[in-house]
Structure formats: structure tokens, C-alpha cells
Amino acid sequence: MRFEDNSIKNKISYYDFKRGDVAHPTLQINKRRGFFCGYITKHIGTDSEGNVWYETEKGGVKDIMTPQMMMAAANIQRNSNES
């Protein structure tokens, strides 16, 4: 499965795929720290609009961002899936 930042996750069970329960390979939806687009991340929650928010740190600067905000700051183009 290819995600919007072009990360690819192989080995997905049909059960998880059918339920739509496929996690990004580097973003963690738990309280452990992860790493995404050059940021150290820690999941803090999801808002009422479905946006997923992370505490981030990069170069000693802390912020609260969504994965899309981290991708934009790192100049990573979204996968458009256009033919």
C-alpha cells in the first residue's frame, strides 16, 4: 500500500485491509516516540474533523503538527494518484 508521502507498506493482512486498519510504516498511533519527515513525533490525539496531531521536535524546536503539515514543511510532495 502506498501512502500520500509515497511510503510503502508491504505485508498487509486482508483482514486489516478490508477494515481499513492499515497503519503508516513510520507514524505511530500510540504514546511511543516515532520519526517522520525528519521530525521526532509523539501522537497526542485526533480532532473532531479527523486530523491526527503529533507533538514534534526538529533541531530543538517543538511544535504540534499533522502529518500533512510535517510533509509540507519538509517539502515532500503528496502522492496524487492521478492518471
N, CA, C and O atoms as a Tinker XYZ file with bonds, in Angstrom:
   332  protein
     1  N      0.854000   -1.159000    0.000000    73     2
     2  CA     0.000000    0.000000    0.000000    64     1     3
     3  C      0.900000    1.220000    0.000000    63     2     4     5
     4  O      1.881000    1.276000    0.742000    81     3
     5  N      0.567000    2.201000   -0.832000    73     3     6
     6  CA     1.338000    3.442000   -0.908000    64     5     7
     7  C      0.556000    4.548000   -0.192000    63     6     8     9
     8  O     -0.637000    4.738000   -0.427000    81     7
     9  N      1.248000    5.264000    0.676000    73     7    10
    10  CA     0.654000    6.378000    1.409000    64     9    11
    11  C      0.925000    7.684000    0.678000    63    10    12    13
    12  O      1.706000    7.707000   -0.273000    81    11
    13  N      0.292000    8.772000    1.106000    73    11    14
    14  CA     0.389000   10.031000    0.384000    64    13    15
    15  C      1.788000   10.626000    0.353000    63    14    16    17
    16  O      2.069000   11.464000   -0.504000    81    15
    17  N      2.676000   10.222000    1.259000    73    15    18
    18  CA     4.062000   10.699000    1.220000    64    17    19
    19  C      4.966000    9.739000    0.448000    63    18    20    21
    20  O      6.191000    9.848000    0.503000    81    19
    21  N      4.350000    8.795000   -0.275000    73    19    22
    22  CA     4.993000    7.773000   -1.089000    64    21    23
    23  C      5.672000    6.679000   -0.277000    63    22    24    25
    24  O      6.405000    5.870000   -0.846000    81    23
    25  N      5.455000    6.627000    1.020000    73    23    26
    26  CA     5.924000    5.499000    1.818000    64    25    27
    27  C      5.117000    4.272000    1.423000    63    26    28    29
    28  O      3.929000    4.374000    1.115000    81    27
    29  N      5.758000    3.124000    1.432000    73    27    30
    30  CA     5.096000    1.890000    1.032000    64    29    31
    31  C      5.112000    0.908000    2.190000    63    30    32    33
    32  O      6.135000    0.719000    2.848000    81    31
    33  N      3.970000    0.288000    2.428000    73    31    34
    34  CA     3.883000   -0.767000    3.434000    64    33    35
    35  C      3.537000   -2.058000    2.720000    63    34    36    37
    36  O      2.500000   -2.171000    2.066000    81    35
    37  N      4.415000   -3.017000    2.856000    73    35    38
    38  CA     4.203000   -4.352000    2.306000    64    37    39
    39  C      3.602000   -5.223000    3.396000    63    38    40    41
    40  O      3.523000   -4.803000    4.550000    81    39
    41  N      3.194000   -6.387000    3.055000    73    39    42
    42  CA     2.686000   -7.373000    4.016000    64    41    43
    43  C      1.523000   -6.836000    4.849000    63    42    44    45
    44  O      1.658000   -6.596000    6.048000    81    43
    45  N      0.409000   -6.658000    4.205000    73    43    46
    46  CA    -0.822000   -6.222000    4.869000    64    45    47
    47  C     -1.789000   -7.396000    4.848000    63    46    48    49
    48  O     -2.023000   -8.001000    3.802000    81    47
    49  N     -2.344000   -7.710000    5.997000    73    47    50
    50  CA    -3.316000   -8.808000    6.007000    64    49    51
    51  C     -4.598000   -8.350000    5.316000    63    50    52    53
    52  O     -4.950000   -7.171000    5.355000    81    51
    53  N     -5.277000   -9.282000    4.693000    73    51    54
    54  CA    -6.539000   -8.964000    4.027000    64    53    55
    55  C     -7.553000   -8.441000    5.043000    63    54    56    57
    56  O     -8.329000   -7.534000    4.744000    81    55
    57  N     -7.541000   -9.014000    6.236000    73    55    58
    58  CA    -8.461000   -8.590000    7.298000    64    57    59
    59  C     -8.261000   -7.112000    7.627000    63    58    60    61
    60  O     -9.235000   -6.362000    7.694000    81    59
    61  N     -7.006000   -6.679000    7.836000    73    59    62
    62  CA    -6.726000   -5.275000    8.137000    64    61    63
    63  C     -7.062000   -4.369000    6.956000    63    62    64    65
    64  O     -7.614000   -3.284000    7.139000    81    63
    65  N     -6.727000   -4.814000    5.742000    73    63    66
    66  CA    -7.032000   -4.038000    4.549000    64    65    67
    67  C     -8.531000   -3.837000    4.393000    63    66    68    69
    68  O     -8.989000   -2.728000    4.118000    81    67
    69  N     -9.285000   -4.896000    4.568000    73    67    70
    70  CA   -10.743000   -4.835000    4.426000    64    69    71
    71  C    -11.361000   -3.881000    5.447000    63    70    72    73
    72  O    -12.315000   -3.173000    5.126000    81    71
    73  N    -10.832000   -3.851000    6.672000    73    71    74
    74  CA   -11.334000   -2.961000    7.730000    64    73    75
    75  C    -10.820000   -1.531000    7.595000    63    74    76    77
    76  O    -11.311000   -0.626000    8.269000    81    75
    77  N     -9.822000   -1.326000    6.717000    73    75    78
    78  CA    -9.221000    0.000000    6.596000    64    77    79
    79  C     -8.283000    0.300000    7.752000    63    78    80    81
    80  O     -8.070000    1.460000    8.104000    81    79
    81  N     -7.732000   -0.736000    8.332000    73    79    82
    82  CA    -6.890000   -0.599000    9.517000    64    81    83
    83  C     -5.425000   -0.855000    9.157000    63    82    84    85
    84  O     -4.795000   -1.766000    9.694000    81    83
    85  N     -4.892000   -0.042000    8.244000    73    83    86
    86  CA    -3.508000   -0.179000    7.815000    64    85    87
    87  C     -2.747000    1.053000    8.296000    63    86    88    89
    88  O     -3.054000    2.175000    7.893000    81    87
    89  N     -1.762000    0.840000    9.152000    73    87    90
    90  CA    -1.013000    1.952000    9.738000    64    89    91
    91  C      0.163000    2.345000    8.854000    63    90    92    93
    92  O      0.760000    1.508000    8.176000    81    91
    93  N      0.482000    3.632000    8.875000    73    91    94
    94  CA     1.657000    4.141000    8.179000    64    93    95
    95  C      2.889000    3.471000    8.778000    63    94    96    97
    96  O      2.945000    3.272000    9.991000    81    95
    97  N      3.878000    3.117000    7.955000    73    95    98
    98  CA     5.021000    2.380000    8.479000    64    97    99
    99  C      5.908000    3.154000    9.458000    63    98   100   101
   100  O      6.638000    2.528000   10.226000    81    99
   101  N      5.872000    4.494000    9.460000    73    99   102
   102  CA     6.734000    5.234000   10.383000    64   101   103
   103  C      5.977000    6.092000   11.392000    63   102   104   105
   104  O      6.586000    6.604000   12.332000    81   103
   105  N      4.682000    6.261000   11.225000    73   103   106
   106  CA     3.905000    7.036000   12.199000    64   105   107
   107  C      3.234000    6.094000   13.185000    63   106   108   109
   108  O      2.582000    5.128000   12.787000    81   107
   109  N      3.395000    6.373000   14.454000    73   107   110
   110  CA     2.836000    5.519000   15.497000    64   109   111
   111  C      1.604000    6.184000   16.107000    63   110   112   113
   112  O      1.662000    7.351000   16.493000    81   111
   113  N      0.503000    5.465000   16.199000    73   111   114
   114  CA    -0.699000    5.971000   16.860000    64   113   115
   115  C     -0.710000    5.377000   18.266000    63   114   116   117
   116  O     -1.606000    4.617000   18.634000    81   115
   117  N      0.283000    5.734000   19.018000    73   115   118
   118  CA     0.388000    5.336000   20.418000    64   117   119
   119  C      1.271000    6.363000   21.120000    63   118   120   121
   120  O      1.609000    7.386000   20.525000    81   119
   121  N      1.637000    6.123000   22.320000    73   119   122
   122  CA     2.388000    7.124000   23.071000    64   121   123
   123  C      3.903000    6.990000   22.924000    63   122   124   125
   124  O      4.649000    7.736000   23.560000    81   123
   125  N      4.374000    6.040000   22.086000    73   123   126
   126  CA     5.811000    5.931000   21.846000    64   125   127
   127  C      6.253000    7.016000   20.882000    63   126   128   129
   128  O      5.460000    7.538000   20.098000    81   127
   129  N      7.509000    7.336000   20.954000    73   127   130
   130  CA     8.071000    8.307000   20.016000    64   129   131
   131  C      8.358000    7.633000   18.681000    63   130   132   133
   132  O      8.751000    6.467000   18.635000    81   131
   133  N      8.161000    8.369000   17.608000    73   131   134
   134  CA     8.448000    7.880000   16.265000    64   133   135
   135  C      9.297000    8.892000   15.522000    63   134   136   137
   136  O      9.789000    9.855000   16.111000    81   135
   137  N      9.467000    8.675000   14.234000    73   135   138
   138  CA    10.255000    9.569000   13.398000    64   137   139
   139  C      9.575000    9.660000   12.044000    63   138   140   141
   140  O      9.299000    8.635000   11.420000    81   139
   141  N      9.295000   10.896000   11.572000    73   139   142
   142  CA     8.584000   11.099000   10.315000    64   141   143
   143  C      9.040000   12.403000    9.694000    63   142   144   145
   144  O      8.995000   13.445000   10.347000    81   143
   145  N      9.477000   12.366000    8.448000    73   143   146
   146  CA     9.882000   13.559000    7.686000    64   145   147
   147  C     10.931000   14.396000    8.426000    63   146   148   149
   148  O     10.920000   15.622000    8.325000    81   147
   149  N     11.815000   13.762000    9.151000    73   147   150
   150  CA    12.852000   14.494000    9.873000    64   149   151
   151  C     12.439000   14.983000   11.246000    63   150   152   153
   152  O     13.235000   15.623000   11.933000    81   151
   153  N     11.214000   14.698000   11.663000    73   151   154
   154  CA    10.703000   15.120000   12.965000    64   153   155
   155  C     10.639000   13.935000   13.924000    63   154   156   157
   156  O     10.292000   12.823000   13.527000    81   155
   157  N     10.975000   14.180000   15.179000    73   155   158
   158  CA    10.691000   13.217000   16.231000    64   157   159
   159  C      9.229000   13.453000   16.584000    63   158   160   161
   160  O      8.837000   14.594000   16.831000    81   159
   161  N      8.422000   12.416000   16.615000    73   159   162
   162  CA     6.978000   12.576000   16.796000    64   161   163
   163  C      6.461000   11.795000   17.989000    63   162   164   165
   164  O      7.032000   10.780000   18.388000    81   163
   165  N      5.369000   12.291000   18.546000    73   163   166
   166  CA     4.627000   11.584000   19.591000    64   165   167
   167  C      3.147000   11.905000   19.390000    63   166   168   169
   168  O      2.750000   13.069000   19.441000    81   167
   169  N      2.339000   10.881000   19.164000    73   167   170
   170  CA     0.905000   11.058000   18.914000    64   169   171
   171  C      0.229000   11.661000   20.144000    63   170   172   173
   172  O      0.437000   11.203000   21.267000    81   171
   173  N     -0.588000   12.703000   19.913000    73   171   174
   174  CA    -1.302000   13.300000   21.051000    64   173   175
   175  C     -2.812000   13.226000   20.907000    63   174   176   177
   176  O     -3.522000   13.372000   21.902000    81   175
   177  N     -3.329000   13.004000   19.704000    73   175   178
   178  CA    -4.770000   12.879000   19.588000    64   177   179
   179  C     -5.307000   13.169000   18.205000    63   178   180   181
   180  O     -4.565000   13.510000   17.284000    81   179
   181  N     -6.623000   13.024000   18.080000    73   179   182
   182  CA    -7.336000   13.263000   16.841000    64   181   183
   183  C     -8.462000   14.243000   17.134000    63   182   184   185
   184  O     -9.171000   14.102000   18.130000    81   183
   185  N     -8.626000   15.242000   16.260000    73   183   186
   186  CA    -9.681000   16.225000   16.496000    64   185   187
   187  C    -11.002000   15.769000   15.878000    63   186   188   189
   188  O    -11.069000   14.706000   15.261000    81   187
   189  N    -12.037000   16.566000   16.041000    73   187   190
   190  CA   -13.376000   16.194000   15.579000    64   189   191
   191  C    -13.487000   16.123000   14.058000    63   190   192   193
   192  O    -14.437000   15.537000   13.539000    81   191
   193  N    -12.530000   16.710000   13.333000    73   191   194
   194  CA   -12.534000   16.669000   11.875000    64   193   195
   195  C    -11.710000   15.509000   11.323000    63   194   196   197
   196  O    -11.593000   15.348000   10.109000    81   195
   197  N    -11.138000   14.697000   12.221000    73   195   198
   198  CA   -10.363000   13.542000   11.797000    64   197   199
   199  C     -8.884000   13.807000   11.603000    63   198   200   201
   200  O     -8.154000   12.911000   11.178000    81   199
   201  N     -8.416000   15.024000   11.905000    73   199   202
   202  CA    -6.990000   15.330000   11.792000    64   201   203
   203  C     -6.240000   14.686000   12.949000    63   202   204   205
   204  O     -6.664000   14.770000   14.102000    81   203
   205  N     -5.123000   14.046000   12.630000    73   203   206
   206  CA    -4.293000   13.392000   13.647000    64   205   207
   207  C     -3.160000   14.346000   14.000000    63   206   208   209
   208  O     -2.456000   14.833000   13.115000    81   207
   209  N     -2.981000   14.613000   15.295000    73   207   210
   210  CA    -1.999000   15.591000   15.757000    64   209   211
   211  C     -0.866000   14.925000   16.514000    63   210   212   213
   212  O     -1.071000   13.967000   17.260000    81   211
   213  N      0.338000   15.451000   16.308000    73   211   214
   214  CA     1.551000   14.942000   16.945000    64   213   215
   215  C      2.327000   16.085000   17.584000    63   214   216   217
   216  O      2.375000   17.191000   17.047000    81   215
   217  N      2.939000   15.808000   18.742000    73   215   218
   218  CA     3.981000   16.684000   19.263000    64   217   219
   219  C      5.196000   16.403000   18.404000    63   218   220   221
   220  O      5.542000   15.243000   18.183000    81   219
   221  N      5.849000   17.447000   17.915000    73   219   222
   222  CA     7.017000   17.239000   17.056000    64   221   223
   223  C      8.211000   17.995000   17.614000    63   222   224   225
   224  O      8.074000   18.973000   18.348000    81   223
   225  N      9.384000   17.507000   17.241000    73   223   226
   226  CA    10.617000   18.196000   17.593000    64   225   227
   227  C     11.613000   18.001000   16.463000    63   226   228   229
   228  O     11.832000   16.886000   15.989000    81   227
   229  N     12.212000   19.107000   16.041000    73   227   230
   230  CA    13.226000   19.062000   14.989000    64   229   231
   231  C     14.225000   20.171000   15.262000    63   230   232   233
   232  O     13.858000   21.345000   15.307000    81   231
   233  N     15.476000   19.808000   15.443000    73   231   234
   234  CA    16.506000   20.806000   15.709000    64   233   235
   235  C     16.277000   21.564000   17.006000    63   234   236   237
   236  O     16.642000   22.735000   17.106000    81   235
   237  N     15.683000   20.921000   17.993000    73   235   238
   238  CA    15.409000   21.562000   19.276000    64   237   239
   239  C     14.146000   22.401000   19.309000    63   238   240   241
   240  O     13.778000   22.920000   20.362000    81   239
   241  N     13.474000   22.542000   18.167000    73   239   242
   242  CA    12.241000   23.331000   18.086000    64   241   243
   243  C     11.051000   22.385000   18.229000    63   242   244   245
   244  O     10.930000   21.413000   17.483000    81   243
   245  N     10.181000   22.671000   19.182000    73   243   246
   246  CA     8.999000   21.838000   19.418000    64   245   247
   247  C      7.766000   22.505000   18.827000    63   246   248   249
   248  O      7.660000   23.731000   18.798000    81   247
   249  N      6.832000   21.677000   18.355000    73   247   250
   250  CA     5.612000   22.189000   17.738000    64   249   251
   251  C      4.540000   21.109000   17.844000    63   250   252   253
   252  O      4.812000   20.003000   18.311000    81   251
   253  N      3.330000   21.430000   17.413000    73   251   254
   254  CA     2.239000   20.470000   17.295000    64   253   255
   255  C      1.786000   20.523000   15.837000    63   254   256   257
   256  O      1.393000   21.579000   15.340000    81   255
   257  N      1.845000   19.362000   15.149000    73   255   258
   258  CA     1.597000   19.334000   13.709000    64   257   259
   259  C      0.844000   18.062000   13.310000    63   258   260   261
   260  O      0.832000   17.067000   14.036000    81   259
   261  N      0.218000   18.129000   12.131000    73   259   262
   262  CA    -0.360000   16.948000   11.497000    64   261   263
   263  C      0.704000   16.364000   10.564000    63   262   264   265
   264  O      1.673000   17.050000   10.240000    81   263
   265  N      0.543000   15.116000   10.127000    73   263   266
   266  CA     1.499000   14.570000    9.158000    64   265   267
   267  C      1.584000   15.419000    7.880000    63   266   268   269
   268  O      2.664000   15.580000    7.313000    81   267
   269  N      0.453000   15.956000    7.432000    73   267   270
   270  CA     0.455000   16.786000    6.233000    64   269   271
   271  C      1.263000   18.068000    6.450000    63   270   272   273
   272  O      1.945000   18.525000    5.532000    81   271
   273  N      1.197000   18.646000    7.637000    73   271   274
   274  CA     1.990000   19.842000    7.941000    64   273   275
   275  C      3.485000   19.506000    7.955000    63   274   276   277
   276  O      4.304000   20.290000    7.475000    81   275
   277  N      3.838000   18.338000    8.505000    73   275   278
   278  CA     5.244000   17.922000    8.522000    64   277   279
   279  C      5.751000   17.706000    7.098000    63   278   280   281
   280  O      6.871000   18.095000    6.768000    81   279
   281  N      4.920000   17.083000    6.251000    73   279   282
   282  CA     5.306000   16.856000    4.857000    64   281   283
   283  C      5.511000   18.183000    4.132000    63   282   284   285
   284  O      6.477000   18.331000    3.383000    81   283
   285  N      4.620000   19.145000    4.342000    73   283   286
   286  CA     4.742000   20.450000    3.689000    64   285   287
   287  C      6.010000   21.169000    4.149000    63   286   288   289
   288  O      6.716000   21.766000    3.337000    81   287
   289  N      6.295000   21.114000    5.440000    73   287   290
   290  CA     7.492000   21.777000    5.974000    64   289   291
   291  C      8.766000   21.123000    5.444000    63   290   292   293
   292  O      9.789000   21.790000    5.290000    81   291
   293  N      8.707000   19.828000    5.166000    73   291   294
   294  CA     9.868000   19.104000    4.642000    64   293   295
   295  C      9.901000   19.110000    3.108000    63   294   296   297
   296  O     10.763000   18.466000    2.511000    81   295
   297  N      8.980000   19.822000    2.472000    73   295   298
   298  CA     8.869000   19.915000    1.011000    64   297   299
   299  C      8.705000   18.545000    0.350000    63   298   300   301
   300  O      9.298000   18.282000   -0.696000    81   299
   301  N      7.907000   17.683000    0.957000    73   299   302
   302  CA     7.597000   16.375000    0.381000    64   301   303
   303  C      6.252000   16.489000   -0.322000    63   302   304   305
   304  O      5.257000   16.890000    0.282000    81   303
   305  N      6.230000   16.135000   -1.601000    73   303   306
   306  CA     5.010000   16.223000   -2.395000    64   305   307
   307  C      4.081000   15.072000   -2.057000    63   306   308   309
   308  O      4.528000   13.938000   -1.882000    81   307
   309  N      2.802000   15.357000   -1.965000    73   307   310
   310  CA     1.801000   14.318000   -1.749000    64   309   311
   311  C      1.657000   13.477000   -2.988000    63   310   312   313
   312  O      1.778000   13.982000   -4.105000    81   311
   313  N      1.399000   12.196000   -2.805000    73   311   314
   314  CA     1.140000   11.284000   -3.916000    64   313   315
   315  C     -0.257000   11.594000   -4.442000    63   314   316   317
   316  O     -1.241000   11.445000   -3.716000    81   315
   317  N     -0.350000   12.020000   -5.690000    73   315   318
   318  CA    -1.639000   12.472000   -6.227000    64   317   319
   319  C     -2.500000   11.342000   -6.776000    63   318   320   321
   320  O     -3.718000   11.499000   -6.856000    81   319
   321  N     -1.916000   10.209000   -7.158000    73   319   322
   322  CA    -2.658000    9.080000   -7.733000    64   321   323
   323  C     -3.436000    9.461000   -8.989000    63   322   324   325
   324  O     -4.429000    8.811000   -9.318000    81   323
   325  N     -3.002000   10.500000   -9.691000    73   323   326
   326  CA    -3.693000   10.906000  -10.915000    64   325   327
   327  C     -3.134000   10.139000  -12.097000    63   326   328   329
   328  O     -1.928000    9.903000  -12.163000    81   327
   329  N     -3.978000    9.748000  -13.024000    73   327   330
   330  CA    -3.529000    9.015000  -14.208000    64   329   331
   331  C     -3.335000    9.947000  -15.376000    63   330   332
   332  O     -2.958000    9.506000  -16.462000    81   331
